[in-house]
Amino acid sequence: MKKITVLGGGKIGRMVGFLLGTSGDYQVHIGDSDAAAATAAAQIAKGSGSAVDFTSDTQVRSAISGAWGVVSCAPFHCNPLIASCAKAAGAHYFDLTEDVAVTKKVIELSSGARTIFAPQCGLAPGFITIAANHLASPFSSLDTLRLRVGALPMEPSNALGYNLTWSTEGVINEYINECEAVQDGTLVRVPALEHEERLIIDGIEFEAFNTSGGLGTLADSMRGKVRNLNYKTIRFPGHARLMRFLLQELRLSEHRAELRRILERALPWTADDQVVIFVGASGMRDGRLTESSYAKRIGARTIGGHHWTAIQITTAAGVCAVVDLVAQGKGAKAGLVRMEDFRFDDFIANRFGAHYA
């Protein structure tokens, strides 16, 4: 049985601990800055829990001492320290961050590591990257690859058409920071909340617009292989216009802490959510211009006697499947592992990845 430390006992960390801890193959320890949250998460993971200050090198090192691997479900800005401690401890490292600057620091730390460093293992980046690479692989010449993901309420009840289902800090981050894309074969930076488009999935109309971080390392990996590549977040129509008003006209992009307080005060959390996924690829295949697509909607449901939201299921299943594939020896043995290095078929066949099937 492999010992694994999950840092962060919040919404996602709880389910990561639950999936790994109840699988019979992992001994889980959960660390959180809130001792009560760590204990509660550890209880359903059938493991142990403790209070851990994610900014303390000493406490993080103690929490992962002797662990085979560490999964960071902590706030994204804590990941460089956690990754550094994992490297020193000789533990495999996995995280969920979409933050580009943090991921670059983690990639730098992976150099010379004796263990796996697998950042960005959740939903987007994460599963969406694996699905996009799979959809693109049969094309002899790839023109356009579009990745679209949204975490949304099943029944929108406000003008934004949105409820808080995951990290408010993460949402704000991706709405403000610049986004990576490939345009006409060149890696470029494009502004968030722009290049709005409409799409219909399962007969429902959505909008999609640029947000930061969803491509992960795919933009760099696909350079020279695709003419156009981009990632956009899916929302209900009208959301982008209102967010531009808040962030740009009211200049709340300059006051992130204040914006976070406003959103958390005004937007309710919901347990009845959905995750909407779309990937589209076009180019030359078998001698003719072809377009292929992959679309899926995943809802909240009960697993193991507990109700889990769609964003919990998709994010936790993503990282747990990667942990499992590494434990099975699939992929590289040490150093940086990109999500596009994992085979879609292996992921979907995995007991945790099967939650996407």
N, C-alpha and C positions, 0 to 999 in steps of 0.2 A: 504494500500500500504506500503510495507516494504522499509525502507531506507537502501541503500547499498552503501558502498564506494569502488570504484575500484582504487587501487593505481598502477599507471603505465598507461600512455596513448599511449603506442607504438602500434606495430602491433597487439598483442594479446589483450591488454587492451582495444583498440578501439572496437574490436568485442565483447568482454565480455560486455562492456558498452552498445553497440548497441543491443545485444540480450536481455539483462535484461531490458534496458530502454524502448524498444519498445514493450515489452510483455504486458504492462499494469498493472503489479503487483509489479514493483519495481521502486522506486525513486532513481535515480543514481547520485552520485557525483563522479567525476573523479579527482584524484590528480596526478600530474606529476612534476618532477623537472623542466620541460620546460613548462612555463605558456601557451605558444601558443599551444603546443601539448595537454595540458589538456583542453583548450577551444575548440579545433577542435574535440577532442574525445567526449566531452560533448555535442556538437551540434548534432552529429548524434545519440547520446544516449538520446536526448531530456531531458538532465539533466543539472547539473551545473559542473563547473570545477574550479580548483585553483592550484597554484604552491605549491608543497610540497617537502621539503627536506627530503628524506627517511632516512637520518642519524640523523635527529633531533627528539628527543622524544617529544618535545613540539609541533612541527608541525604535526607529525603523529597523536598524541592524538587529536589535534584540528580537523584534517580531518575526523576522525572516531567518533567524539563525537555524541552521539545520534543515531548512526547507528545500525541497526539490525545485519548487517554482514559486513565484509571487505574481499575483494578478492585481494590478492597480485599478481600483474603482474609486480612487481618491480624486479630488479636484485636479484638473489637468496641470495646473502650475506646480503641483507637488511631484510630478513624475520624474523630472531630472534627478532629484535627490533619491527617490525610491529606486530608480534604475541604477544609479551609482552604487547604492547599498547592495542591490541584487548582484551586480557584477563582482563586488568585493566578497560576497558570501558564496559565489559560485552557484547561484540559483538562476533557473530560467526566468525570463521576464516577459510579462504580457500586460498590455494596457488597452484603453478604449478611446484615447484622446483623438479629437479632430483638429487640435491646435497645431498649426504648421510649424511655428517657431519651437514649441516644446518637442515635437517629433524630431526635428533636426538635431536637437540636443541629445535625444535618446539614440538617434542613429550614430552620432559621434561617439557616444559611450559604448556602442556595440563593437567598435573597432578593437580587436584583440581579445574579445570576450571568449571564454571557454564554454559558454552556454548560449542558448538561444535568446535573442532579443527580438520579440514580435510585438511592435507597437501597432496601434490602430486595428484591433481585432474585433470590434463590435459589429454594428450594423452598417454605418456609413461614416468613415471608411470601415471596411471589414468585409461583411458578406457581399455588399454591393460590388466591391472590387473583384471578388472571386467570380461572381456571376457575370460581370462585364467582360472579364478576361476569357471566360468560357464561351460567351456568345460571340466574341470577336475571333476566336481561334480558327474557325473553318474558312475565314476569308483570305483569299490570296492577296487582295489589295483592299485595305480598310480606309474608307473615306471618313465616316463620321461615327463616333461612339458617344452616346448620351446616357448619363446616369442620373436617375431621379429618385428621391426618397422623401417621404414625409411621415411624421408622427402626429396624428390628428385625432380629435374627438370623433366618436361615432355620430353624435348628434350635436353639431355646433349650435351654441346658444347666445353668441355675442357677435359684435360687429367684426372682430378679428377672425372669427371662425376658428378659435384656438383655445385650448386649455393647456395648463402646465402638466406635462407628463414626464419630463426629465429635468436636467439641470438648467435652471434659468440663466445662470452664468454662461453655460455653453451655448444656449440659444443666442444670447446677446453677442457673444464672441463671434459666432458665425455670421451674424447679420451686419457686423461692422468691419471685420478684417478683410483684406483683399483676398481674392480667389485665384487659384491657379487654373489654367486651361491651356489647351493646344489649339492654335488658330493658324490655318494654312501651314501646318507642320512646325510652327514655332511655339515654344513654351512662353506663355504670356501671363500677366496679372490683369484681372478684370475686377471691377467694383462689385461689391455685394449689393443685393436687392435690385439689380438691373437685369436686362435681357429677359424680360418677363415673357412667358408663353402660356398657352392654354393646352391642356391635354385631357383626354377622356379615358378613364379606366373603369371597367365594369359598368359602363353607362353613366358614371358620375363625372361631372366637370370639375377639374382642378386647375390651379395655376402653378407655375414653377418659375423660380428666379435664382440667380446666382447666390450661393452662400459659400463660406470659407471652409476648407478642410475635408470635404467629402470625398475628394479624389484620392486622398492618402498619397502613396508613392506612385500611383498609376500614371500620372502625367509624365513623370520622369522616365518610367519604364517603357511607356508607349511612344516616346519621341522617336521620330524616324519611321514609325510603323503605322501612324494614323494622321490624317490631314486635320481633322477637327475632333476634339475631345473636351467635354465639359460636364460639370456636376451642378445640379440645381435642386433646391428643396421644394417639395410639394406642399401647397397649402390650398385652402378653399379660396375661391375668387374674392378679391378685394383686400386680402391680407397685406400684400406687398405695398399697396398704396398707403394704407394706414401706418405701416411701420416706417415708410419713408417720411411721412409727416412727423412722427414722433422723433425719429433719429436725426433727420436732416433739417426740417423746418423748425422744430422745437429745440434742436441741437442737443438732444439727450444722448447722442453718440459721444459727447464730450463729458457726460456725467453717468457713467455706467452703473455705479452703485445706486444712484437715485433712480435710474430706469429699472433696475432690479427690484427695488422696493415697490415701485409703482405696479409692476407686472405681478409680483407676488401678492400684493394687496388686492388687486382688481381681478385677476384671472384665477378661477378655481382650479384645483387639481381634479382629475377625473380618473376613475378606474375602468371606465368604458371607452377605451381608445382603439385605434387601428393604426397599423403601419402599412403604408402604400409604397410599393417598389415598382420601378419601371426601368428597363434598360433597352435601348434601341441601337442597333448596329446596321450600317449600310456600306456597301462596297462591292467588289467583284468576287463572285463565288461560282465555281464551276463554269467560268467563261461568260457569266452574265451579271448585270447589275442586280443586286439582291438586297433586300432589307429583312432583318430578323429582329424579333422583340421578345422580351420576357417581362411579364407583369404579374404581380401578386398583391393581394390584400390579406393581412394577418390581423386577427382580432384578439382581444383579451380572452382568457379562459382559465379554467381550473386545472391545475396539474399537481398531483400528489396531495390533494386535499386542500391546497392553497389557491386563492385567486391571484392571478398574475396579469399585469397589464401587457398590452402588445409590445410596448417599448422595452419592458423588462424581459419578455420572452425572446425577442429578436436580438437584443444586445447581449444578454447573458448566454444565449445559445451560440452566438457567434464566437465569443471568446472561449467558452467551454469546449466547443468543437476543435478550435485551434490547439488548446491545451491537450486535448485527447489525441489529436493527430501527432503532435510533438512527442507525447508519451509513447505512441506506437512506433516512433522512429521514422515517420513519413516527413520527408523534406530534409533540410540542412541539419547538421549536427551542432553547429555553433555559429555565433555571429548574427548579423541582421537577417531576419526572414520577412519578406514582404508578403502581403496578403495574396498578391497575384501569383505567388509561388505555390499556393495550394490548389489542388485540382477540385473543381466543382463536384465531380462525382464522388470523390472521397469525402468531401464536406457533407453533402446531402445524405450519404450512406452512414455517416457517423450518428451515434445515438443522440447527441445533442444537436447537431446540424439538422437532424430529421424534423425538428420543430419548424423548419422552413418548408418542408416537403408538402 
